[in-house]
Amino acid sequence: MEGTPQSATEPSRSSLIDVLMETELYSIGAFFCDEHPELIDEVVIRSEQIERSGLEAYAENLGIAVEEGFETLLTGLAVRYYKAVTG
């Protein structure tokens, strides 16, 4: 509820963000965004396609290994996670 004080057991917003930034998913997203800024939109689009069609169907359609599709999915999710946490 708006205006309700946080309980003593509830982490503050900034400490929650700090915790979120210490995850492996955040690190993957940060690394990808730093190293490949020109590919951010493409990897997000591809990961969304995988979400819609399913991992095996996506891999089969492109003639790629399921593992490669999974890496694309995970990278896209990591980028979206990173961008959501950092704003």
mmCIF file as gemmi writes it, N, C-alpha and C atoms, coordinates in Angstrom:
data_model
loop_
_atom_site.group_PDB
_atom_site.id
_atom_site.type_symbol
_atom_site.label_atom_id
_atom_site.label_alt_id
_atom_site.label_comp_id
_atom_site.label_asym_id
_atom_site.label_entity_id
_atom_site.label_seq_id
_atom_site.pdbx_PDB_ins_code
_atom_site.Cartn_x
_atom_site.Cartn_y
_atom_site.Cartn_z
_atom_site.occupancy
_atom_site.B_iso_or_equiv
_atom_site.pdbx_formal_charge
_atom_site.auth_seq_id
_atom_site.auth_asym_id
_atom_site.pdbx_PDB_model_num
ATOM 1 N N . MET Axp A 1 ? 0.831 -1.184 0 1 0 ? 1 A 1
ATOM 2 C CA . MET Axp A 1 ? 0 0 0 1 0 ? 1 A 1
ATOM 3 C C . MET Axp A 1 ? 0.866 1.234 0 1 0 ? 1 A 1
ATOM 4 N N . GLU Axp A 2 ? 0.425 2.231 -0.721 1 0 ? 2 A 1
ATOM 5 C CA . GLU Axp A 2 ? 1.158 3.477 -0.78 1 0 ? 2 A 1
ATOM 6 C C . GLU Axp A 2 ? 1.103 4.169 0.571 1 0 ? 2 A 1
ATOM 7 N N . GLY Axp A 3 ? 2.234 4.669 1.007 1 0 ? 3 A 1
ATOM 8 C CA . GLY Axp A 3 ? 2.291 5.387 2.261 1 0 ? 3 A 1
ATOM 9 C C . GLY Axp A 3 ? 2.46 4.495 3.473 1 0 ? 3 A 1
ATOM 10 N N . THR Axp A 4 ? 2.413 3.169 3.274 1 0 ? 4 A 1
ATOM 11 C CA . THR Axp A 4 ? 2.593 2.239 4.378 1 0 ? 4 A 1
ATOM 12 C C . THR Axp A 4 ? 4.086 2.067 4.628 1 0 ? 4 A 1
ATOM 13 N N . PRO Axp A 5 ? 4.526 2.233 5.864 1 0 ? 5 A 1
ATOM 14 C CA . PRO Axp A 5 ? 5.954 2.061 6.132 1 0 ? 5 A 1
ATOM 15 C C . PRO Axp A 5 ? 6.376 0.611 5.911 1 0 ? 5 A 1
ATOM 16 N N . GLN Axp A 6 ? 7.627 0.42 5.5 1 0 ? 6 A 1
ATOM 17 C CA . GLN Axp A 6 ? 8.138 -0.925 5.284 1 0 ? 6 A 1
ATOM 18 C C . GLN Axp A 6 ? 8.349 -1.61 6.618 1 0 ? 6 A 1
ATOM 19 N N . SER Axp A 7 ? 8.102 -2.909 6.629 1 0 ? 7 A 1
ATOM 20 C CA . SER Axp A 7 ? 8.352 -3.664 7.854 1 0 ? 7 A 1
ATOM 21 C C . SER Axp A 7 ? 9.856 -3.839 8.03 1 0 ? 7 A 1
ATOM 22 N N . ALA Axp A 8 ? 10.254 -4.193 9.222 1 0 ? 8 A 1
ATOM 23 C CA . ALA Axp A 8 ? 11.676 -4.356 9.518 1 0 ? 8 A 1
ATOM 24 C C . ALA Axp A 8 ? 12.299 -5.502 8.724 1 0 ? 8 A 1
ATOM 25 N N . THR Axp A 9 ? 11.499 -6.487 8.312 1 0 ? 9 A 1
ATOM 26 C CA . THR Axp A 9 ? 12.033 -7.625 7.565 1 0 ? 9 A 1
ATOM 27 C C . THR Axp A 9 ? 12.046 -7.384 6.061 1 0 ? 9 A 1
ATOM 28 N N . GLU Axp A 10 ? 11.394 -6.359 5.595 1 0 ? 10 A 1
ATOM 29 C CA . GLU Axp A 10 ? 11.324 -6.056 4.177 1 0 ? 10 A 1
ATOM 30 C C . GLU Axp A 10 ? 12.547 -5.243 3.766 1 0 ? 10 A 1
ATOM 31 N N . PRO Axp A 11 ? 13.308 -5.689 2.764 1 0 ? 11 A 1
ATOM 32 C CA . PRO Axp A 11 ? 14.476 -4.912 2.359 1 0 ? 11 A 1
ATOM 33 C C . PRO Axp A 11 ? 14.059 -3.598 1.711 1 0 ? 11 A 1
ATOM 34 N N . SER Axp A 12 ? 14.893 -2.595 1.857 1 0 ? 12 A 1
ATOM 35 C CA . SER Axp A 12 ? 14.599 -1.322 1.201 1 0 ? 12 A 1
ATOM 36 C C . SER Axp A 12 ? 14.772 -1.497 -0.297 1 0 ? 12 A 1
ATOM 37 N N . ARG Axp A 13 ? 14.215 -0.573 -1.057 1 0 ? 13 A 1
ATOM 38 C CA . ARG Axp A 13 ? 14.297 -0.662 -2.512 1 0 ? 13 A 1
ATOM 39 C C . ARG Axp A 13 ? 15.744 -0.722 -2.962 1 0 ? 13 A 1
ATOM 40 N N . SER Axp A 14 ? 16.604 0.121 -2.41 1 0 ? 14 A 1
ATOM 41 C CA . SER Axp A 14 ? 17.994 0.137 -2.855 1 0 ? 14 A 1
ATOM 42 C C . SER Axp A 14 ? 18.72 -1.154 -2.49 1 0 ? 14 A 1
ATOM 43 N N . SER Axp A 15 ? 18.435 -1.728 -1.332 1 0 ? 15 A 1
ATOM 44 C CA . SER Axp A 15 ? 19.105 -2.984 -0.989 1 0 ? 15 A 1
ATOM 45 C C . SER Axp A 15 ? 18.575 -4.129 -1.849 1 0 ? 15 A 1
ATOM 46 N N . LEU Axp A 16 ? 17.309 -4.095 -2.224 1 0 ? 16 A 1
ATOM 47 C CA . LEU Axp A 16 ? 16.771 -5.107 -3.127 1 0 ? 16 A 1
ATOM 48 C C . LEU Axp A 16 ? 17.455 -5.002 -4.487 1 0 ? 16 A 1
ATOM 49 N N . ILE Axp A 17 ? 17.606 -3.8 -4.999 1 0 ? 17 A 1
ATOM 50 C CA . ILE Axp A 17 ? 18.289 -3.597 -6.279 1 0 ? 17 A 1
ATOM 51 C C . ILE Axp A 17 ? 19.721 -4.111 -6.184 1 0 ? 17 A 1
ATOM 52 N N . ASP Axp A 18 ? 20.388 -3.835 -5.073 1 0 ? 18 A 1
ATOM 53 C CA . ASP Axp A 18 ? 21.753 -4.338 -4.879 1 0 ? 18 A 1
ATOM 54 C C . ASP Axp A 18 ? 21.792 -5.859 -4.965 1 0 ? 18 A 1
ATOM 55 N N . VAL Axp A 19 ? 20.831 -6.517 -4.351 1 0 ? 19 A 1
ATOM 56 C CA . VAL Axp A 19 ? 20.762 -7.978 -4.391 1 0 ? 19 A 1
ATOM 57 C C . VAL Axp A 19 ? 20.515 -8.454 -5.82 1 0 ? 19 A 1
ATOM 58 N N . LEU Axp A 20 ? 19.616 -7.797 -6.524 1 0 ? 20 A 1
ATOM 59 C CA . LEU Axp A 20 ? 19.311 -8.177 -7.903 1 0 ? 20 A 1
ATOM 60 C C . LEU Axp A 20 ? 20.525 -8.019 -8.809 1 0 ? 20 A 1
ATOM 61 N N . MET Axp A 21 ? 21.36 -7.039 -8.501 1 0 ? 21 A 1
ATOM 62 C CA . MET Axp A 21 ? 22.545 -6.776 -9.31 1 0 ? 21 A 1
ATOM 63 C C . MET Axp A 21 ? 23.661 -7.792 -9.044 1 0 ? 21 A 1
ATOM 64 N N . GLU Axp A 22 ? 23.524 -8.597 -8.018 1 0 ? 22 A 1
ATOM 65 C CA . GLU Axp A 22 ? 24.552 -9.582 -7.682 1 0 ? 22 A 1
ATOM 66 C C . GLU Axp A 22 ? 24.26 -10.961 -8.268 1 0 ? 22 A 1
ATOM 67 N N . THR Axp A 23 ? 23.27 -11.064 -9.146 1 0 ? 23 A 1
ATOM 68 C CA . THR Axp A 23 ? 22.905 -12.365 -9.702 1 0 ? 23 A 1
ATOM 69 C C . THR Axp A 23 ? 23.683 -12.667 -10.981 1 0 ? 23 A 1
ATOM 70 N N . GLU Axp A 24 ? 23.759 -13.94 -11.3 1 0 ? 24 A 1
ATOM 71 C CA . GLU Axp A 24 ? 24.416 -14.387 -12.524 1 0 ? 24 A 1
ATOM 72 C C . GLU Axp A 24 ? 23.686 -13.849 -13.758 1 0 ? 24 A 1
ATOM 73 N N . LEU Axp A 25 ? 22.36 -13.843 -13.713 1 0 ? 25 A 1
ATOM 74 C CA . LEU Axp A 25 ? 21.578 -13.35 -14.841 1 0 ? 25 A 1
ATOM 75 C C . LEU Axp A 25 ? 21.899 -11.885 -15.119 1 0 ? 25 A 1
ATOM 76 N N . TYR Axp A 26 ? 22.007 -11.081 -14.07 1 0 ? 26 A 1
ATOM 77 C CA . TYR Axp A 26 ? 22.373 -9.671 -14.214 1 0 ? 26 A 1
ATOM 78 C C . TYR Axp A 26 ? 23.758 -9.549 -14.854 1 0 ? 26 A 1
ATOM 79 N N . SER Axp A 27 ? 24.703 -10.345 -14.39 1 0 ? 27 A 1
ATOM 80 C CA . SER Axp A 27 ? 26.071 -10.289 -14.92 1 0 ? 27 A 1
ATOM 81 C C . SER Axp A 27 ? 26.118 -10.644 -16.4 1 0 ? 27 A 1
ATOM 82 N N . ILE Axp A 28 ? 25.36 -11.658 -16.788 1 0 ? 28 A 1
ATOM 83 C CA . ILE Axp A 28 ? 25.31 -12.046 -18.2 1 0 ? 28 A 1
ATOM 84 C C . ILE Axp A 28 ? 24.747 -10.901 -19.035 1 0 ? 28 A 1
ATOM 85 N N . GLY Axp A 29 ? 23.654 -10.308 -18.569 1 0 ? 29 A 1
ATOM 86 C CA . GLY Axp A 29 ? 23.043 -9.196 -19.297 1 0 ? 29 A 1
ATOM 87 C C . GLY Axp A 29 ? 23.96 -7.994 -19.39 1 0 ? 29 A 1
ATOM 88 N N . ALA Axp A 30 ? 24.624 -7.659 -18.294 1 0 ? 30 A 1
ATOM 89 C CA . ALA Axp A 30 ? 25.542 -6.518 -18.284 1 0 ? 30 A 1
ATOM 90 C C . ALA Axp A 30 ? 26.694 -6.748 -19.25 1 0 ? 30 A 1
ATOM 91 N N . PHE Axp A 31 ? 27.266 -7.939 -19.219 1 0 ? 31 A 1
ATOM 92 C CA . PHE Axp A 31 ? 28.377 -8.262 -20.108 1 0 ? 31 A 1
ATOM 93 C C . PHE Axp A 31 ? 27.95 -8.156 -21.566 1 0 ? 31 A 1
ATOM 94 N N . PHE Axp A 32 ? 26.809 -8.75 -21.896 1 0 ? 32 A 1
ATOM 95 C CA . PHE Axp A 32 ? 26.35 -8.719 -23.284 1 0 ? 32 A 1
ATOM 96 C C . PHE Axp A 32 ? 26.097 -7.287 -23.745 1 0 ? 32 A 1
ATOM 97 N N . CYS Axp A 33 ? 25.445 -6.487 -22.914 1 0 ? 33 A 1
ATOM 98 C CA . CYS Axp A 33 ? 25.144 -5.096 -23.284 1 0 ? 33 A 1
ATOM 99 C C . CYS Axp A 33 ? 26.417 -4.276 -23.461 1 0 ? 33 A 1
ATOM 100 N N . ASP Axp A 34 ? 27.416 -4.526 -22.629 1 0 ? 34 A 1
ATOM 101 C CA . ASP Axp A 34 ? 28.689 -3.806 -22.743 1 0 ? 34 A 1
ATOM 102 C C . ASP Axp A 34 ? 29.481 -4.231 -23.969 1 0 ? 34 A 1
ATOM 103 N N . GLU Axp A 35 ? 29.498 -5.524 -24.239 1 0 ? 35 A 1
ATOM 104 C CA . GLU Axp A 35 ? 30.331 -6.06 -25.313 1 0 ? 35 A 1
ATOM 105 C C . GLU Axp A 35 ? 29.671 -6.03 -26.692 1 0 ? 35 A 1
ATOM 106 N N . HIS Axp A 36 ? 28.347 -6.073 -26.738 1 0 ? 36 A 1
ATOM 107 C CA . HIS Axp A 36 ? 27.639 -6.173 -28.021 1 0 ? 36 A 1
ATOM 108 C C . HIS Axp A 36 ? 26.424 -5.242 -28.068 1 0 ? 36 A 1
ATOM 109 N N . PRO Axp A 37 ? 26.61 -3.954 -27.859 1 0 ? 37 A 1
ATOM 110 C CA . PRO Axp A 37 ? 25.443 -3.054 -27.821 1 0 ? 37 A 1
ATOM 111 C C . PRO Axp A 37 ? 24.64 -3.052 -29.124 1 0 ? 37 A 1
ATOM 112 N N . GLU Axp A 38 ? 25.302 -3.355 -30.226 1 0 ? 38 A 1
ATOM 113 C CA . GLU Axp A 38 ? 24.614 -3.359 -31.515 1 0 ? 38 A 1
ATOM 114 C C . GLU Axp A 38 ? 23.697 -4.572 -31.684 1 0 ? 38 A 1
ATOM 115 N N . LEU Axp A 39 ? 23.824 -5.565 -30.82 1 0 ? 39 A 1
ATOM 116 C CA . LEU Axp A 39 ? 23.025 -6.79 -30.94 1 0 ? 39 A 1
ATOM 117 C C . LEU Axp A 39 ? 21.913 -6.902 -29.905 1 0 ? 39 A 1
ATOM 118 N N . ILE Axp A 40 ? 21.779 -5.905 -29.048 1 0 ? 40 A 1
ATOM 119 C CA . ILE Axp A 40 ? 20.803 -5.973 -27.955 1 0 ? 40 A 1
ATOM 120 C C . ILE Axp A 40 ? 19.39 -6.197 -28.478 1 0 ? 40 A 1
ATOM 121 N N . ASP Axp A 41 ? 18.947 -5.356 -29.394 1 0 ? 41 A 1
ATOM 122 C CA . ASP Axp A 41 ? 17.573 -5.479 -29.906 1 0 ? 41 A 1
ATOM 123 C C . ASP Axp A 41 ? 17.346 -6.833 -30.573 1 0 ? 41 A 1
ATOM 124 N N . GLU Axp A 42 ? 18.33 -7.282 -31.34 1 0 ? 42 A 1
ATOM 125 C CA . GLU Axp A 42 ? 18.186 -8.552 -32.054 1 0 ? 42 A 1
ATOM 126 C C . GLU Axp A 42 ? 18.07 -9.735 -31.097 1 0 ? 42 A 1
ATOM 127 N N . VAL Axp A 43 ? 18.896 -9.772 -30.059 1 0 ? 43 A 1
ATOM 128 C CA . VAL Axp A 43 ? 18.844 -10.913 -29.137 1 0 ? 43 A 1
ATOM 129 C C . VAL Axp A 43 ? 17.546 -10.91 -28.332 1 0 ? 43 A 1
ATOM 130 N N . VAL Axp A 44 ? 17.03 -9.733 -28.016 1 0 ? 44 A 1
ATOM 131 C CA . VAL Axp A 44 ? 15.75 -9.654 -27.301 1 0 ? 44 A 1
ATOM 132 C C . VAL Axp A 44 ? 14.617 -10.142 -28.201 1 0 ? 44 A 1
ATOM 133 N N . ILE Axp A 45 ? 14.62 -9.716 -29.454 1 0 ? 45 A 1
ATOM 134 C CA . ILE Axp A 45 ? 13.594 -10.153 -30.407 1 0 ? 45 A 1
ATOM 135 C C . ILE Axp A 45 ? 13.635 -11.669 -30.581 1 0 ? 45 A 1
ATOM 136 N N . ARG Axp A 46 ? 14.833 -12.21 -30.742 1 0 ? 46 A 1
ATOM 137 C CA . ARG Axp A 46 ? 14.96 -13.664 -30.915 1 0 ? 46 A 1
ATOM 138 C C . ARG Axp A 46 ? 14.497 -14.423 -29.677 1 0 ? 46 A 1
ATOM 139 N N . SER Axp A 47 ? 14.832 -13.912 -28.503 1 0 ? 47 A 1
ATOM 140 C CA . SER Axp A 47 ? 14.398 -14.613 -27.284 1 0 ? 47 A 1
ATOM 141 C C . SER Axp A 47 ? 12.876 -14.578 -27.152 1 0 ? 47 A 1
ATOM 142 N N . GLU Axp A 48 ? 12.258 -13.487 -27.579 1 0 ? 48 A 1
ATOM 143 C CA . GLU Axp A 48 ? 10.796 -13.41 -27.556 1 0 ? 48 A 1
ATOM 144 C C . GLU Axp A 48 ? 10.186 -14.393 -28.55 1 0 ? 48 A 1
ATOM 145 N N . GLN Axp A 49 ? 10.837 -14.563 -29.706 1 0 ? 49 A 1
ATOM 146 C CA . GLN Axp A 49 ? 10.37 -15.555 -30.68 1 0 ? 49 A 1
ATOM 147 C C . GLN Axp A 49 ? 10.448 -16.962 -30.092 1 0 ? 49 A 1
ATOM 148 N N . ILE Axp A 50 ? 11.52 -17.24 -29.365 1 0 ? 50 A 1
ATOM 149 C CA . ILE Axp A 50 ? 11.679 -18.548 -28.731 1 0 ? 50 A 1
ATOM 150 C C . ILE Axp A 50 ? 10.589 -18.759 -27.689 1 0 ? 50 A 1
ATOM 151 N N . GLU Axp A 51 ? 10.288 -17.721 -26.917 1 0 ? 51 A 1
ATOM 152 C CA . GLU Axp A 51 ? 9.224 -17.819 -25.913 1 0 ? 51 A 1
ATOM 153 C C . GLU Axp A 51 ? 7.887 -18.159 -26.563 1 0 ? 51 A 1
ATOM 154 N N . ARG Axp A 52 ? 7.607 -17.536 -27.712 1 0 ? 52 A 1
ATOM 155 C CA . ARG Axp A 52 ? 6.331 -17.763 -28.391 1 0 ? 52 A 1
ATOM 156 C C . ARG Axp A 52 ? 6.25 -19.142 -29.039 1 0 ? 52 A 1
ATOM 157 N N . SER Axp A 53 ? 7.32 -19.548 -29.704 1 0 ? 53 A 1
ATOM 158 C CA . SER Axp A 53 ? 7.259 -20.793 -30.479 1 0 ? 53 A 1
ATOM 159 C C . SER Axp A 53 ? 7.707 -22.024 -29.704 1 0 ? 53 A 1
ATOM 160 N N . GLY Axp A 54 ? 8.461 -21.83 -28.657 1 0 ? 54 A 1
ATOM 161 C CA . GLY Axp A 54 ? 9.041 -22.95 -27.916 1 0 ? 54 A 1
ATOM 162 C C . GLY Axp A 54 ? 10.459 -23.205 -28.396 1 0 ? 54 A 1
ATOM 163 N N . LEU Axp A 55 ? 11.276 -23.665 -27.509 1 0 ? 55 A 1
ATOM 164 C CA . LEU Axp A 55 ? 12.703 -23.829 -27.781 1 0 ? 55 A 1
ATOM 165 C C . LEU Axp A 55 ? 12.984 -24.833 -28.895 1 0 ? 55 A 1
ATOM 166 N N . GLU Axp A 56 ? 12.372 -26 -28.81 1 0 ? 56 A 1
ATOM 167 C CA . GLU Axp A 56 ? 12.639 -27.028 -29.825 1 0 ? 56 A 1
ATOM 168 C C . GLU Axp A 56 ? 12.129 -26.615 -31.199 1 0 ? 56 A 1
ATOM 169 N N . ALA Axp A 57 ? 10.937 -26.042 -31.258 1 0 ? 57 A 1
ATOM 170 C CA . ALA Axp A 57 ? 10.384 -25.608 -32.546 1 0 ? 57 A 1
ATOM 171 C C . ALA Axp A 57 ? 11.241 -24.506 -33.159 1 0 ? 57 A 1
ATOM 172 N N . TYR Axp A 58 ? 11.694 -23.575 -32.344 1 0 ? 58 A 1
ATOM 173 C CA . TYR Axp A 58 ? 12.55 -22.485 -32.828 1 0 ? 58 A 1
ATOM 174 C C . TYR Axp A 58 ? 13.843 -23.054 -33.415 1 0 ? 58 A 1
ATOM 175 N N . ALA Axp A 59 ? 14.477 -23.956 -32.678 1 0 ? 59 A 1
ATOM 176 C CA . ALA Axp A 59 ? 15.734 -24.546 -33.144 1 0 ? 59 A 1
ATOM 177 C C . ALA Axp A 59 ? 15.525 -25.322 -34.443 1 0 ? 59 A 1
ATOM 178 N N . GLU Axp A 60 ? 14.453 -26.081 -34.489 1 0 ? 60 A 1
ATOM 179 C CA . GLU Axp A 60 ? 14.168 -26.863 -35.693 1 0 ? 60 A 1
ATOM 180 C C . GLU Axp A 60 ? 13.922 -25.953 -36.898 1 0 ? 60 A 1
ATOM 181 N N . ASN Axp A 61 ? 13.149 -24.884 -36.705 1 0 ? 61 A 1
ATOM 182 C CA . ASN Axp A 61 ? 12.868 -23.932 -37.792 1 0 ? 61 A 1
ATOM 183 C C . ASN Axp A 61 ? 14.131 -23.309 -38.354 1 0 ? 61 A 1
ATOM 184 N N . LEU Axp A 62 ? 15.095 -23.015 -37.494 1 0 ? 62 A 1
ATOM 185 C CA . LEU Axp A 62 ? 16.333 -22.376 -37.947 1 0 ? 62 A 1
ATOM 186 C C . LEU Axp A 62 ? 17.425 -23.374 -38.296 1 0 ? 62 A 1
ATOM 187 N N . GLY Axp A 63 ? 17.181 -24.648 -38.005 1 0 ? 63 A 1
ATOM 188 C CA . GLY Axp A 63 ? 18.197 -25.655 -38.27 1 0 ? 63 A 1
ATOM 189 C C . GLY Axp A 63 ? 19.411 -25.514 -37.365 1 0 ? 63 A 1
ATOM 190 N N . ILE Axp A 64 ? 19.164 -25.134 -36.118 1 0 ? 64 A 1
ATOM 191 C CA . ILE Axp A 64 ? 20.25 -24.982 -35.152 1 0 ? 64 A 1
ATOM 192 C C . ILE Axp A 64 ? 20.059 -25.988 -34.018 1 0 ? 64 A 1
ATOM 193 N N . ALA Axp A 65 ? 21.101 -26.186 -33.254 1 0 ? 65 A 1
ATOM 194 C CA . ALA Axp A 65 ? 21.008 -27.068 -32.089 1 0 ? 65 A 1
ATOM 195 C C . ALA Axp A 65 ? 20.134 -26.411 -31.025 1 0 ? 65 A 1
ATOM 196 N N . VAL Axp A 66 ? 19.427 -27.239 -30.277 1 0 ? 66 A 1
ATOM 197 C CA . VAL Axp A 66 ? 18.589 -26.733 -29.19 1 0 ? 66 A 1
ATOM 198 C C . VAL Axp A 66 ? 19.443 -25.935 -28.205 1 0 ? 66 A 1
ATOM 199 N N . GLU Axp A 67 ? 20.676 -26.379 -27.973 1 0 ? 67 A 1
ATOM 200 C CA . GLU Axp A 67 ? 21.574 -25.68 -27.049 1 0 ? 67 A 1
ATOM 201 C C . GLU Axp A 67 ? 21.849 -24.251 -27.509 1 0 ? 67 A 1
ATOM 202 N N . GLU Axp A 68 ? 22.02 -24.059 -28.811 1 0 ? 68 A 1
ATOM 203 C CA . GLU Axp A 68 ? 22.247 -22.714 -29.349 1 0 ? 68 A 1
ATOM 204 C C . GLU Axp A 68 ? 21.008 -21.843 -29.151 1 0 ? 68 A 1
ATOM 205 N N . GLY Axp A 69 ? 19.853 -22.416 -29.371 1 0 ? 69 A 1
ATOM 206 C CA . GLY Axp A 69 ? 18.613 -21.686 -29.121 1 0 ? 69 A 1
ATOM 207 C C . GLY Axp A 69 ? 18.465 -21.32 -27.658 1 0 ? 69 A 1
ATOM 208 N N . PHE Axp A 70 ? 18.852 -22.253 -26.78 1 0 ? 70 A 1
ATOM 209 C CA . PHE Axp A 70 ? 18.78 -21.986 -25.345 1 0 ? 70 A 1
ATOM 210 C C . PHE Axp A 70 ? 19.714 -20.848 -24.95 1 0 ? 70 A 1
ATOM 211 N N . GLU Axp A 71 ? 20.913 -20.826 -25.506 1 0 ? 71 A 1
ATOM 212 C CA . GLU Axp A 71 ? 21.851 -19.734 -25.219 1 0 ? 71 A 1
ATOM 213 C C . GLU Axp A 71 ? 21.269 -18.393 -25.654 1 0 ? 71 A 1
ATOM 214 N N . THR Axp A 72 ? 20.615 -18.374 -26.806 1 0 ? 72 A 1
ATOM 215 C CA . THR Axp A 72 ? 19.972 -17.146 -27.278 1 0 ? 72 A 1
ATOM 216 C C . THR Axp A 72 ? 18.853 -16.735 -26.343 1 0 ? 72 A 1
ATOM 217 N N . LEU Axp A 73 ? 18.034 -17.697 -25.941 1 0 ? 73 A 1
ATOM 218 C CA . LEU Axp A 73 ? 16.942 -17.419 -25.007 1 0 ? 73 A 1
ATOM 219 C C . LEU Axp A 73 ? 17.482 -16.855 -23.699 1 0 ? 73 A 1
ATOM 220 N N . LEU Axp A 74 ? 18.469 -17.517 -23.135 1 0 ? 74 A 1
ATOM 221 C CA . LEU Axp A 74 ? 19.035 -17.088 -21.861 1 0 ? 74 A 1
ATOM 222 C C . LEU Axp A 74 ? 19.669 -15.704 -21.967 1 0 ? 74 A 1
ATOM 223 N N . THR Axp A 75 ? 20.373 -15.445 -23.052 1 0 ? 75 A 1
ATOM 224 C CA . THR Axp A 75 ? 20.995 -14.133 -23.236 1 0 ? 75 A 1
ATOM 225 C C . THR Axp A 75 ? 19.938 -13.051 -23.354 1 0 ? 75 A 1
ATOM 226 N N . GLY Axp A 76 ? 18.892 -13.312 -24.119 1 0 ? 76 A 1
ATOM 227 C CA . GLY Axp A 76 ? 17.809 -12.333 -24.249 1 0 ? 76 A 1
ATOM 228 C C . GLY Axp A 76 ? 17.125 -12.058 -22.926 1 0 ? 76 A 1
ATOM 229 N N . LEU Axp A 77 ? 16.885 -13.106 -22.155 1 0 ? 77 A 1
ATOM 230 C CA . LEU Axp A 77 ? 16.284 -12.926 -20.828 1 0 ? 77 A 1
ATOM 231 C C . LEU Axp A 77 ? 17.215 -12.133 -19.921 1 0 ? 77 A 1
ATOM 232 N N . ALA Axp A 78 ? 18.508 -12.432 -19.992 1 0 ? 78 A 1
ATOM 233 C CA . ALA Axp A 78 ? 19.486 -11.721 -19.163 1 0 ? 78 A 1
ATOM 234 C C . ALA Axp A 78 ? 19.545 -10.243 -19.522 1 0 ? 78 A 1
ATOM 235 N N . VAL Axp A 79 ? 19.495 -9.938 -20.803 1 0 ? 79 A 1
ATOM 236 C CA . VAL Axp A 79 ? 19.513 -8.539 -21.243 1 0 ? 79 A 1
ATOM 237 C C . VAL Axp A 79 ? 18.266 -7.819 -20.743 1 0 ? 79 A 1
ATOM 238 N N . ARG Axp A 80 ? 17.111 -8.453 -20.867 1 0 ? 80 A 1
ATOM 239 C CA . ARG Axp A 80 ? 15.874 -7.831 -20.386 1 0 ? 80 A 1
ATOM 240 C C . ARG Axp A 80 ? 15.915 -7.636 -18.875 1 0 ? 80 A 1
ATOM 241 N N . TYR Axp A 81 ? 16.436 -8.596 -18.141 1 0 ? 81 A 1
ATOM 242 C CA . TYR Axp A 81 ? 16.582 -8.505 -16.686 1 0 ? 81 A 1
ATOM 243 C C . TYR Axp A 81 ? 17.511 -7.346 -16.327 1 0 ? 81 A 1
ATOM 244 N N . TYR Axp A 82 ? 18.663 -7.295 -16.975 1 0 ? 82 A 1
ATOM 245 C CA . TYR Axp A 82 ? 19.643 -6.234 -16.731 1 0 ? 82 A 1
ATOM 246 C C . TYR Axp A 82 ? 19.027 -4.857 -16.983 1 0 ? 82 A 1
ATOM 247 N N . LYS Axp A 83 ? 18.346 -4.72 -18.113 1 0 ? 83 A 1
ATOM 248 C CA . LYS Axp A 83 ? 17.741 -3.429 -18.455 1 0 ? 83 A 1
ATOM 249 C C . LYS Axp A 83 ? 16.625 -3.054 -17.485 1 0 ? 83 A 1
ATOM 250 N N . ALA Axp A 84 ? 15.876 -4.039 -17.008 1 0 ? 84 A 1
ATOM 251 C CA . ALA Axp A 84 ? 14.804 -3.761 -16.046 1 0 ? 84 A 1
ATOM 252 C C . ALA Axp A 84 ? 15.377 -3.293 -14.712 1 0 ? 84 A 1
ATOM 253 N N . VAL Axp A 85 ? 16.457 -3.915 -14.275 1 0 ? 85 A 1
ATOM 254 C CA . VAL Axp A 85 ? 17.061 -3.552 -12.991 1 0 ? 85 A 1
ATOM 255 C C . VAL Axp A 85 ? 17.73 -2.182 -13.068 1 0 ? 85 A 1
ATOM 256 N N . THR Axp A 86 ? 18.399 -1.908 -14.179 1 0 ? 86 A 1
ATOM 257 C CA . THR Axp A 86 ? 19.138 -0.642 -14.293 1 0 ? 86 A 1
ATOM 258 C C . THR Axp A 86 ? 18.271 0.512 -14.769 1 0 ? 86 A 1
ATOM 259 N N . GLY Axp A 87 ? 17.104 0.208 -15.285 1 0 ? 87 A 1
ATOM 260 C CA . GLY Axp A 87 ? 16.203 1.261 -15.747 1 0 ? 87 A 1
ATOM 261 C C . GLY Axp A 87 ? 16.513 1.71 -17.077 1 0 ? 87 A 1
